[in-house]
């Protein structure tokens, strides 16, 4: 079965959709954190009776603080992972290509040179396929890296919520 140029573009578009999806998931994670911390703040504001006043008179009072450190740690890890997801992941291209926007901006000082190189590339099917395959490779690596960071952020979010629940349970029990 012969591979058409359209097949390359379909894979590239699929990879771009995966990149976009990873960034949306990262945005949702940040939104969930804002909801969780808004909820925690609201509980604090609505607590007129000060049900959970921390006095630190006994050793058990310090036990309540143990889940606070994982909350801070996992929140930090999750936010860092989300930020890493938003950052561009493309290292220097293996080949300069008139198809990559970064190579266009950095490698061509004028339109005439760019136009000549682009026409030359588009008229040579083998070279065009090579550049498209390079785009598939680059976008797939970017998508993989972004999803790796999103998965780290999700794991840290879950650990944060568990630690926060443990903190609230200890706060009201002890």
C-alpha positions as CSV (number, residue, x, y, z in Angstrom):
1,X,0.0,0.0,0.0
2,X,1.4,3.3,-1.1
3,X,1.5,6.1,1.5
4,X,0.0,9.3,0.3
5,X,0.9,12.8,1.4
6,X,-2.6,13.0,2.9
7,X,-1.7,10.2,5.3
8,X,1.2,12.2,6.7
9,X,-1.0,15.2,7.2
10,X,-3.7,13.1,9.0
11,X,-1.1,11.8,11.4
12,X,0.3,15.4,12.0
13,X,-3.2,16.7,12.6
14,X,-3.9,13.8,15.0
15,X,-0.7,14.6,16.9
16,X,-1.6,18.3,17.1
17,X,-5.0,17.3,18.5
18,X,-3.3,15.2,21.2
19,X,-1.0,18.2,22.0
20,X,-4.1,20.4,22.4
21,X,-5.9,17.8,24.5
22,X,-3.0,17.5,26.8
23,X,-2.9,21.2,27.3
24,X,-6.7,21.3,28.0
25,X,-6.3,18.5,30.6
26,X,-3.5,20.6,32.2
27,X,-5.9,23.6,32.3
28,X,-8.6,21.4,33.9
29,X,-6.2,20.2,36.6
30,X,-5.3,23.8,37.5
31,X,-9.1,24.6,37.6
32,X,-9.7,21.6,39.9
33,X,-7.0,22.9,42.2
34,X,-8.6,26.3,42.3
35,X,-11.9,24.7,43.2
36,X,-10.4,22.6,45.9
37,X,-8.6,25.5,47.5
38,X,-11.6,27.7,47.2
39,X,-13.7,25.0,48.9
40,X,-11.0,24.8,51.7
41,X,-11.0,28.6,52.1
42,X,-14.8,28.7,52.2
43,X,-14.9,26.1,55.0
44,X,-12.5,28.2,56.9
45,X,-14.6,31.4,56.4
46,X,-17.9,29.7,57.3
47,X,-16.5,28.1,60.4
48,X,-17.8,30.6,62.9
49,X,-17.4,28.3,65.8
50,X,-13.8,27.6,65.1
51,X,-14.3,23.8,65.2
52,X,-10.8,23.1,64.3
53,X,-8.7,25.6,66.2
54,X,-5.1,24.5,66.3
55,X,-3.5,25.1,69.7
56,X,-0.5,22.7,69.7
57,X,-0.8,21.9,73.4
58,X,-0.5,18.1,73.0
59,X,1.5,15.8,70.7
60,X,-1.7,14.8,68.9
61,X,-2.1,18.5,67.8
62,X,1.1,18.1,65.8
63,X,-0.2,14.9,64.1
64,X,-2.8,17.1,62.3
65,X,0.0,18.9,60.5
66,X,1.6,15.8,59.0
67,X,-0.8,15.7,56.0
68,X,-0.1,19.4,55.3
69,X,3.4,18.7,54.0
70,X,2.3,16.2,51.4
71,X,-0.5,18.7,50.3
72,X,2.1,21.4,49.7
73,X,4.5,19.0,48.0
74,X,2.0,17.3,45.7
75,X,0.4,20.7,44.8
76,X,3.8,22.0,43.9
77,X,4.6,19.0,41.8
78,X,1.2,19.1,40.0
79,X,1.6,22.8,39.2
80,X,5.1,22.4,37.9
81,X,3.9,19.5,35.7
82,X,1.1,21.6,34.3
83,X,3.5,24.4,33.5
84,X,5.9,22.0,31.8
85,X,2.9,20.8,29.8
86,X,2.3,24.3,28.5
87,X,5.9,25.0,27.6
88,X,7.0,24.2,24.0
89,X,8.9,20.9,23.8
90,X,10.6,21.1,20.4
91,X,14.3,20.9,20.5
92,X,16.4,22.0,17.6
93,X,15.1,20.4,14.4
94,X,17.3,17.7,12.8
95,X,16.6,19.3,9.5
96,X,15.7,22.8,8.6
97,X,12.3,22.7,7.0
98,X,10.1,25.4,5.4
99,X,7.2,23.6,7.0
100,X,8.2,24.3,10.6
101,X,7.2,27.7,11.8
102,X,10.3,27.9,14.0
103,X,12.6,27.1,11.1
104,X,10.8,29.6,8.9
105,X,11.2,32.4,11.5
106,X,14.8,31.6,12.4
107,X,16.2,30.3,9.1
108,X,14.8,32.7,6.5
109,X,15.6,36.4,6.4
110,X,13.4,37.2,3.4
111,X,10.3,35.9,1.7
112,X,12.0,35.2,-1.7
113,X,14.4,32.7,-0.2
114,X,11.7,31.0,1.8
115,X,9.3,30.9,-1.2
116,X,12.0,29.4,-3.4
117,X,12.8,26.7,-0.8
118,X,9.2,25.9,-0.2
119,X,8.4,25.5,-4.0
120,X,11.5,23.3,-4.3
121,X,10.3,21.1,-1.4
122,X,6.7,20.8,-2.6
123,X,7.8,19.8,-6.1
124,X,10.0,16.9,-4.8
125,X,7.7,14.3,-3.4
126,X,10.5,12.3,-1.7
127,X,11.9,15.3,0.1
128,X,8.4,16.5,0.9
129,X,7.6,13.1,2.5
130,X,10.9,13.2,4.4
131,X,10.0,16.6,5.9
132,X,6.4,15.5,6.7
133,X,7.8,12.4,8.4
134,X,10.1,14.6,10.4
135,X,7.0,16.7,11.4
136,X,5.2,13.5,12.4
137,X,8.2,12.5,14.5
138,X,8.5,15.9,16.2
139,X,4.8,16.4,17.0
140,X,4.6,12.8,18.3
141,X,7.5,13.5,20.7
142,X,5.9,16.7,21.8
143,X,2.5,15.0,22.4
144,X,4.2,12.2,24.4
145,X,6.1,14.7,26.6
146,X,3.1,16.8,27.3
147,X,1.0,13.7,28.2
148,X,3.8,12.5,30.5
149,X,3.6,15.8,32.4
150,X,-0.2,15.7,32.5
151,X,-0.2,12.2,33.9
152,X,2.3,13.3,36.6
153,X,0.0,16.3,37.4
154,X,-3.0,14.0,37.6
155,X,-1.2,11.6,40.0
156,X,-0.1,14.5,42.1
157,X,-3.6,16.0,42.1
158,X,-5.1,12.7,43.4
159,X,-2.4,12.5,46.1
160,X,-3.1,16.2,47.1
161,X,-6.9,15.5,47.4
162,X,-6.2,12.3,49.5
163,X,-3.8,14.3,51.7
164,X,-6.3,17.1,52.1
165,X,-9.1,14.7,53.0
166,X,-6.8,13.1,55.6
167,X,-6.0,16.5,56.9
168,X,-9.6,17.4,57.3
169,X,-10.4,14.1,58.9
170,X,-7.6,14.5,61.4
171,X,-8.6,18.1,62.0
172,X,-12.1,17.2,63.1
173,X,-11.2,13.9,64.9
174,X,-8.3,15.0,67.0
